[in-house]
Amino acid sequence: MSSSSSTGYFANEYLCHCGARSVVQEHYGYFEWIDPPTCVCETEIVAKIIEKSSKLEKSVLIAHEREVVARGMEARAREKEMMTRKKEKMYMHALVVSWCLIVVLLVSFWYSD
């Protein structure tokens, strides 16, 4: 390890786990990593990762919007089904009442003779 001083900082070189050299500046118990500039290949890889991440975020937003629309459609379908069942029940009651009235009229005509 070598050390040098510049404006109150002590620069120390360390070996990274990958074998590359990295520098740490220490000042009053705090430290700051100083990384060497990235190569062109790393920059391209980072750009591709950011691009893929953006595409995934967009697809997640689209999927969320579709889910919201589907839930709205499902809620409207349930409401429509409930209204249909209410109408069905009302028509069933009307049918029973009409048949009861027909039976009463037939019985009254039969006994009136």
C-alpha positions, 0 to 999 in steps of 0.5 A, a space after each residue: 500500500 502506498 500513501 500520499 497526501 494532497 489537501 488533507 486527504 490520504 489516498 490509499 490503493 486497495 485491490 478489488 476482489 476482481 484484481 483491479 486497483 481502487 483508491 480510497 480517500 480518508 479524511 477525519 474517519 470518513 472515506 470516499 471511493 475513487 473509481 477509475 473511469 469505466 471502459 467502453 464495454 462497461 458503458 455499453 453494458 450499463 446502457 443496455 441494462 438501463 434500456 432493458 430496465 426502462 422497457 420492463 418499467 413501461 411493460 409493468 405500467 401497461 400491464 397495470 393499466 390493463 389490470 385496472 381496465 379489466 377490474 373496471 369491466 369486471 365490476 360493471 359485469 357484476 353490477 349488470 349480473 345483479 340487475 339481471 338477477 333482480 329483474 329475473 326475480 321480479 318476473 318470476 314473482 309476476 309469473 306466479 301472481 298471474 298464474 294464481 290469478 288465473 287459477 282464482 278466476 277459473 275456480 270462481 267461474 267453475 263454481 259460479 255455474 
